[in-house]
Amino acid sequence: MFTTNNQPATPDVSAVFLGNGTVRLSIDGDTTSLQAGSEEELRSEVVARAHRLAQSHNAPVRVRVIEGGNTMLVDVNPDGSNGVANSAPAAPAVAAQQPDPLPTAPAEPPAVVEDEKPAAEPAFEWVDDPEWQQLAKEPASTGWRSVLKLPAGKAEIEQRQQEFAQQMREAEERRQREERQRREAAEQRRIQEQQEAEELSRKQALAERRQAHKSKLTRTIQTNFQGTRTILVANPKGGARKTTTTYILGAMIGSTRGGSTIAWDANETMGTLGERARDDRHHRTVVDLLEDGAQHFLDIDSARVGVLDAYVRNQGDCHFDVLASDENPNRQDQIDAEGFRKVHDILSHFYRMILVDTGNNIRAAHFTEAQKHADQLVIPVAASHDSKNRALDMMAAFSAAGYDHLVAHAVVLVHETEPIERDDEGNPISNQPHELTAAEIASAFENRVRTVLPVPYDPKLKDGGEIDYFQLSPDTISAYREAAAAVSDALIDRTLQPGRHADDET
């Protein structure tokens, strides 16, 4: 106990930290061992007991603290304010094991005197930063200064400065990185937007070119040929796509020209054009027309298109008609040359465009008669060597029979038998074996005919059933538009040149 200035004596308090989670607390010689899970908890407990003593005595209590070989004097006031007095010399090492009675405190009042003033903020880069200024004001976070709720000391301030500087550097690096990423992302967006704009512009230009080209093809197909024109669709190889070509070409020409078009299955026996066409309310064929209807067309006065409607099958919005071949398996009638002439004469009275789907026998009488009336030859070819070879044989037969002009102006349609992937310009973008075959087939006709055009594979045509023109792929429709325009171009050159008529060369 000690007294100063006639003040009541305050307890003589010492605390020796043994370093193993234990402190030996001595109050006026009465020693108690305290234990806790950490040094911070021990310090807090020592201060709490000293604070209770200060309150009970209503006077500051000074605690001599021996910790880690160092001695300090800690002043604890009744109002909860604390301080660190000038450090005392280090206690002998033996004192930590067998402490002698502690010396009495000095007679002077235990005024709060700090041996370490709060470190002045060093002049460093972020001294004026509001965040640093707030951080610098925060109380100590470690050691006795933390327990006593004193401002941070110089060492801790320096540590905070180092950590704050590191945080600021990292923040700056992060900001720079994010800014770089932002600029890179902006550049990527700019490049992407530019590419998208260029692609959009390219597609718009492509669409405009396609539309202009489509308009040009349409005008060509709609040419007024100043008379009936007969288009012969021929290839003696079965499965060459003759019927498919006749139907779709008829639909394209009919829908583009607004009608006055007929597709005639002139097979000498049973063809399949009637099966592939849309049904009508009757099932009459060309045989019925010859047997029952021809008498109505013997002269101009008795000829009526309404009578012909009983024998042709209207194809609705495609604006063309189909005249089917014989579909009765029990009937053995064949269309001969005379029958072909009669039917062709009747159709010529009512239609401007006649498409003739021939059979597979180029020596049949109706076929040789068809050659005489043909203004244009269309040769469909499946992308196979046998279909190509039979077509070339037929072309040679045409030339031998004096129809070089039909061969020279012919339009060959190479039908792809498998899908071929193309870009939006229509160019193949892979090299599958079937693509090379299609190209090889096409090359066999170049320089021998007027035009060779590809017709893409269309799954809608695969099963050989009824053809729904409006369900065909856009690529198929485009291909047949090109074909119809190529046929029209050839007809223009052959039949509309000054001083020339189709009959001049037949």
RABELSUL-V926415 format. One line per field, one symbol per residue. phi: phi as a letter, one per 20 degrees, with the letter a starting at -180 (. if undefined). A space follows every 50 residues. Layout:
phi = ???
This chain:
phi = .bcbllegfdfecccdeencmccdedclnedcedcbfbffffffffffff ffffffelbfdddeddbmndccddddefenfcadegfegffggfffdcfe gfffffffffffceecfgfffffcgdfefgffffffeffgdbmffffele gfefffffffffffffffffffffffffffffffffffffffffffffff fffffffffffffffffffffegeelqfcddedbafefmenffgffffff ffffffenolccddeegfcdedfffeeffceccfcfffffeddgffdfbf fefcffffgfcddfdmfflbdcdeegdefeddfceefffffffffffffc cecdddeeeedfefffffffgfefebdddfcffbffffffffffffffff endgffffdfdedeefebfcfcefenegdbcfgfffffffffffdfmdcf bccecffcffdfemegedgedffgffffffffffffffgffffeddfgmc cgffdd
